[in-house]
Amino acid sequence: MLKASAHFVLVGAGLAIGAMLGALAAPTMIGPRGALGPSVLHAASPAGAVVAAVGVLIVALVLGCIVGRLRNTAVGLFVAASAPLGLAWNLADARELALSGSILPIIIEQVVWFFLILGLALLIFRVSGGFRDVLPTPEGERPHPLLSGDALRSGACGLIMVPAVMLLARSMDKGQALGVAFTGAMVAGLAGRLVAPNVQPILVTATPILGGAVAYAIGWFQLGSTDMTDALVSGTIPPALRVMPPDYVAGALAGSAIGFGWAKSFLHGDQPRSQEGVPAKAPSGVVIRSPAATDRTERAAT
């Protein structure tokens, strides 16, 4: 009981601190019209906005590493999402983009965010120790988390974000934009773990953001020669342009963390033991551990 209480206090405090500090960075991103902008590069003073965004990432990294080290990697990623969430929640939505900005800057910003979050995820995984239930391949190899074929297959699942946005982004409201980003990343994290269970899922933590960049390019093409302001007035802004870059960042970290946890129930459910107590090998090549081994890992993770 005491251990569970300490867990909730740690996670709750981390979420609150991250959200509060992330929100403090929002005023640096005032747009040219004098209102809060939708992204970093649409700020009237991009240099100050970049410094503030880096500060948000530092907060996310520190919180993610501390919580990940004390609890586990997935919880660390989830708590790290609180800082960009505090920023995203206080920024403008796609309406402000239509009134004061262009689409190219958010594509560029999205790609930059991808590399930054990839680096952040790599550090959190390294400090936290990664997922203990990621087993070697049947040949005893441990694929590289970024450059191996397994990593690339896992990372490619981040492109699930594209159809998720196209199908789910029905309005420009901030709550729905964050929900869409979270949902897309959650499904991507689940799929990434299932298709490549023998690699640490670092890449798929960040690739949903890259999927957002692809969605922006599709939305830009769909918009064609129509001006964004005209599309706003007529209500025809493409769904792919309704989620802003900070929304994707917060959604990618929080959603992938939940997806990884969800995948655990599929990968390590109750399975029969093979002969002589050796972990059985699934037809797909996925190593399936015995229930006893799974129980030991569960206790170690908690």
JOTA-V129574 format. One record per residue. N is the residue number from 1. RES is the residue in three letters. PSI is psi in whole degrees, -180 to 180 (NA if undefined). NEAR is the number of other C-alpha atoms within 12 Angstrom. D_LAST is the distance of its C-alpha to the last C-alpha in Angstrom with 2 decimals. Layout:
N/RES/PSI/NEAR/D_LAST, N/RES/PSI/NEAR/D_LAST
//
This chain:
1/MET/-44/7/12.85, 2/LEU/-39/8/13.01, 3/LYS/-41/12/9.31, 4/ALA/-39/12/9.56, 5/SER/-42/11/12.83, 6/ALA/-37/16/11.81, 7/HIS/-48/21/9.50, 8/PHE/-37/19/12.64, 9/VAL/-44/17/14.95, 10/LEU/-50/25/13.48, 11/VAL/-44/31/13.51, 12/GLY/-43/22/16.78, 13/ALA/-41/20/18.41, 14/GLY/-44/35/17.67, 15/LEU/-43/32/19.12, 16/ALA/-45/25/22.07, 17/ILE/-45/29/22.94, 18/GLY/-46/38/22.82, 19/ALA/-41/33/24.92, 20/MET/-47/25/27.38, 21/LEU/-35/32/27.97, 22/GLY/-40/38/28.26, 23/ALA/-30/29/30.85, 24/LEU/-21/27/32.86, 25/ALA/-17/37/33.60, 26/ALA/-41/38/35.23, 27/PRO/-17/30/38.66, 28/THR/-7/35/39.24, 29/MET/39/36/39.52, 30/ILE/132/30/42.68, 31/GLY/177/29/44.71, 32/PRO/-24/21/48.45, 33/ARG/-2/19/49.33, 34/GLY/-1/18/47.85, 35/ALA/163/25/44.90, 36/LEU/135/35/41.26, 37/GLY/174/41/40.97, 38/PRO/-14/48/38.64, 39/SER/176/52/37.35, 40/VAL/-49/45/37.60, 41/LEU/-8/39/40.71, 42/HIS/7/42/42.54, 43/ALA/150/37/42.56, 44/ALA/-29/25/46.01, 45/SER/84/22/44.74, 46/PRO/-34/22/42.45, 47/ALA/-48/17/42.07, 48/GLY/-37/22/40.60, 49/ALA/-38/31/38.37, 50/VAL/-43/25/37.04, 51/VAL/-43/20/36.30, 52/ALA/-40/31/34.44, 53/ALA/-39/41/32.43, 54/VAL/-39/25/31.47, 55/GLY/-40/25/30.39, 56/VAL/-42/42/28.14, 57/LEU/-37/42/26.55, 58/ILE/-43/28/26.09, 59/VAL/-46/36/24.32, 60/ALA/-42/47/22.05, 61/LEU/-46/40/21.38, 62/VAL/-48/30/20.68, 63/LEU/-43/43/18.30, 64/GLY/-40/45/16.50, 65/CYS/-43/36/16.24, 66/ILE/-52/31/15.12, 67/VAL/-40/37/12.36, 68/GLY/-38/37/11.40, 69/ARG/-40/29/11.45, 70/LEU/-31/26/9.49, 71/ARG/-91/34/6.75, 72/ASN/173/36/7.66, 73/THR/-43/43/11.20, 74/ALA/-43/45/11.67, 75/VAL/-36/42/10.84, 76/GLY/-44/45/13.04, 77/LEU/-41/57/15.75, 78/PHE/-44/47/15.77, 79/VAL/-37/46/16.29, 80/ALA/-30/52/18.81, 81/ALA/-18/55/20.76, 82/SER/-34/44/21.67, 83/ALA/-53/46/24.33, 84/PRO/-26/52/26.29, 85/LEU/-44/49/25.89, 86/GLY/-37/37/27.62, 87/LEU/-51/46/30.30, 88/ALA/-41/45/30.82, 89/TRP/-29/39/31.10, 90/ASN/-1/33/33.92, 91/LEU/169/42/35.88, 92/ALA/166/40/38.59, 93/ASP/-164/35/38.37, 94/ALA/-19/43/40.61, 95/ARG/-42/32/43.61, 96/GLU/-34/34/43.84, 97/LEU/-43/39/43.50, 98/ALA/-31/35/46.48, 99/LEU/-29/28/48.51, 100/SER/-2/30/47.97, 101/GLY/179/30/46.40, 102/SER/171/27/46.64, 103/ILE/-34/39/44.22, 104/LEU/-43/23/44.38, 105/PRO/-35/26/42.53, 106/ILE/-27/41/39.44, 107/ILE/-45/34/39.40, 108/ILE/-46/25/39.63, 109/GLU/-38/34/36.98, 110/GLN/-42/37/34.62, 111/VAL/-41/30/35.00, 112/VAL/-44/28/34.41, 113/TRP/-37/42/31.23, 114/PHE/-50/36/30.05, 115/PHE/-38/24/30.45, 116/LEU/-45/29/28.93, 117/ILE/-32/44/25.74, 118/LEU/-45/33/25.61, 119/GLY/-41/24/25.79, 120/LEU/-45/36/23.18, 121/ALA/-40/48/20.70, 122/LEU/-43/30/21.63, 123/LEU/-41/30/20.91, 124/ILE/-42/43/17.51, 125/PHE/-41/36/16.52, 126/ARG/-45/25/18.13, 127/VAL/-40/26/16.64, 128/SER/-19/29/13.03, 129/GLY/-1/27/13.56, 130/GLY/-174/32/13.69, 131/PHE/126/38/11.98, 132/ARG/-18/28/11.17, 133/ASP/9/35/12.61, 134/VAL/110/33/15.89, 135/LEU/159/31/18.22, 136/PRO/164/25/21.74, 137/THR/167/22/24.70, 138/PRO/-24/22/26.63, 139/GLU/1/13/28.86, 140/GLY/10/13/26.09, 141/GLU/154/15/26.32, 142/ARG/104/22/23.76, 143/PRO/147/27/25.48, 144/HIS/135/22/25.93, 145/PRO/-10/33/23.68, 146/LEU/-33/27/26.81, 147/LEU/-8/18/29.94, 148/SER/166/21/29.38, 149/GLY/-39/19/30.59, 150/ASP/-43/32/27.11, 151/ALA/-41/31/26.12, 152/LEU/-38/27/29.34, 153/ARG/-43/32/28.84, 154/SER/-46/41/25.42, 155/GLY/-34/42/26.90, 156/ALA/-22/33/29.89, 157/CYS/-17/39/27.80, 158/GLY/-21/49/27.82, 159/LEU/-8/37/31.43, 160/ILE/-23/37/30.28, 161/MET/-31/46/30.47, 162/VAL/-58/38/34.26, 163/PRO/-29/29/34.91, 164/ALA/-45/32/32.23, 165/VAL/-43/43/34.20, 166/MET/-35/31/37.50, 167/LEU/-33/20/36.63, 168/LEU/-22/26/34.54, 169/ALA/85/34/36.07, 170/ARG/-15/24/38.73, 171/SER/176/28/39.27, 172/MET/6/33/38.92, 173/ASP/143/24/37.03, 174/LYS/-42/32/34.16, 175/GLY/-43/25/31.70, 176/GLN/-38/26/32.57, 177/ALA/-45/41/32.52, 178/LEU/-39/41/28.95, 179/GLY/-39/35/28.03, 180/VAL/-46/42/29.79, 181/ALA/-41/52/28.07, 182/PHE/-47/43/24.61, 183/THR/-46/37/25.55, 184/GLY/-42/51/27.09, 185/ALA/-34/49/24.16, 186/MET/-47/42/21.69, 187/VAL/-38/38/23.99, 188/ALA/-43/49/24.49, 189/GLY/-42/49/20.81, 190/LEU/-50/35/20.54, 191/ALA/-40/36/23.77, 192/GLY/-39/45/23.00, 193/ARG/-36/47/19.97, 194/LEU/-38/36/22.05, 195/VAL/-21/30/25.19, 196/ALA/72/41/23.67, 197/PRO/-7/40/20.39, 198/ASN/15/37/21.08, 199/VAL/144/36/21.09, 200/GLN/127/43/18.69, 201/PRO/53/55/19.64, 202/ILE/-44/53/20.88, 203/LEU/-42/45/24.35, 204/VAL/-11/51/23.66, 205/THR/-33/62/21.79, 206/ALA/-26/51/25.27, 207/THR/-21/51/27.80, 208/PRO/-29/55/27.74, 209/ILE/-41/53/29.52, 210/LEU/-36/43/32.05, 211/GLY/-35/41/32.48, 212/GLY/-37/50/33.44, 213/ALA/-40/38/36.14, 214/VAL/-41/31/37.51, 215/ALA/-40/40/37.61, 216/TYR/-44/40/39.58, 217/ALA/-40/27/42.07, 218/ILE/-44/25/42.54, 219/GLY/-38/33/43.07, 220/TRP/-43/29/45.56, 221/PHE/-42/18/47.45, 222/GLN/-34/21/47.46, 223/LEU/-35/26/48.83, 224/GLY/-132/17/51.69, 225/SER/0/12/54.53, 226/THR/132/20/53.46, 227/ASP/144/23/52.81, 228/MET/-38/30/49.39, 229/THR/-42/22/51.18, 230/ASP/-39/17/53.27, 231/ALA/-35/26/50.23, 232/LEU/-45/26/48.62, 233/VAL/-40/14/51.78, 234/SER/-5/13/52.13, 235/GLY/30/21/48.45, 236/THR/21/26/48.19, 237/ILE/126/36/45.52, 238/PRO/145/34/43.61, 239/PRO/-33/36/40.04, 240/ALA/-14/42/38.95, 241/LEU/16/47/40.09, 242/ARG/-4/48/38.34, 243/VAL/128/57/34.94, 244/MET/159/57/35.08, 245/PRO/-48/53/33.35, 246/PRO/-28/53/30.99, 247/ASP/-43/52/29.94, 248/TYR/-39/59/28.98, 249/VAL/-51/59/26.97, 250/ALA/-43/50/24.82, 251/GLY/-38/53/24.59, 252/ALA/-45/56/23.72, 253/LEU/-50/58/20.64, 254/ALA/-45/46/19.29, 255/GLY/-44/45/20.54, 256/SER/-38/53/19.36, 257/ALA/-44/47/15.74, 258/ILE/-40/34/16.02, 259/GLY/-39/37/17.98, 260/PHE/-42/44/15.47, 261/GLY/-38/33/12.89, 262/TRP/-41/24/15.88, 263/ALA/-27/30/16.96, 264/LYS/-36/29/13.94, 265/SER/-25/20/15.44, 266/PHE/-36/20/18.74, 267/LEU/-31/33/17.89, 268/HIS/48/33/15.84, 269/GLY/-177/20/17.31, 270/ASP/121/19/18.96, 271/GLN/149/21/21.52, 272/PRO/147/20/24.13, 273/ARG/147/21/24.02, 274/SER/178/16/26.83, 275/GLN/148/10/29.32, 276/GLU/20/9/28.49, 277/GLY/7/15/24.73, 278/VAL/136/17/24.65, 279/PRO/134/25/22.40, 280/ALA/157/24/24.76, 281/LYS/123/24/26.10, 282/ALA/158/20/26.56, 283/PRO/-30/9/30.05, 284/SER/-6/16/28.88, 285/GLY/-1/19/27.72, 286/VAL/131/28/23.98, 287/VAL/127/31/22.23, 288/ILE/123/36/20.50, 289/ARG/162/30/18.27, 290/SER/158/27/18.67, 291/PRO/-36/22/16.52, 292/ALA/-42/20/15.64, 293/ALA/-39/25/14.51, 294/THR/-42/27/12.45, 295/ASP/-39/18/10.78, 296/ARG/-42/16/10.15, 297/THR/-39/21/8.63, 298/GLU/-45/21/6.36, 299/ARG/-38/14/5.29, 300/ALA/-37/15/5.46, 301/ALA/-26/23/3.80, 302/THR/NA/21/0.00
//
